[in-house]
């Protein structure tokens, strides 16, 4: 059986929460639920690091504006993780070339990452923090549920991931005006901080 559906689903999930994907796949491999997970993802040190980083993301992802900073930092990390996981899964099964699997996993992770980051920018235009918390919990549950489902029903999970990705991209286009508003506000705050720092420097006032 081709590993392509699992590569695609893990790529989508990596764009949302890469550390959760590594942790889940490693646990599934260690417990013997699947033979598709390579030994490198089942190592104890890998699982510990993934668990710690997952906890860090669980906190940062629920704080307005901090979540967008976290997303910016992970613009490279999430697609790279999706590509590496895809290549490792392909190497384990031998049903798909490592390069092709890496390209599929990485590009899918990049697309879902943009959906996540863009949606968070739109949400951050609202001052209340509850939407961020709710969205973060929904994303974590969605990643955990779909990756688990993909272990037992990879084709069906891949179809669901494709639908979610397409819907997310459509929502991203719809929310583009709010995203631009968020970017303008962030640029304005940076400019205000810069001007305030220059004013303090000119007057000899101590920095804040």
Secondary structure, DSSP 4 states (H G I P E B T S, - for coil): --SHHHHHHHHHHHHHHHHHHHHHHHHHHHTTS-S-S-GGGT-HHHHHHHHHHHHHHHHHTTSTTHHHHHHHHHHHHHHHHHHHHHHHHHHHH-SS-HHHHHHHHHHHHHHHHHHHHHHHHHHTTSS-SHHHHHHHHHHHHHHHHHHHHHHH-HHHHHHHHHHHHHHHHHHHHHTHHHHHHHHHHHHHHHHHHHHHHHHHHHHTPPP-
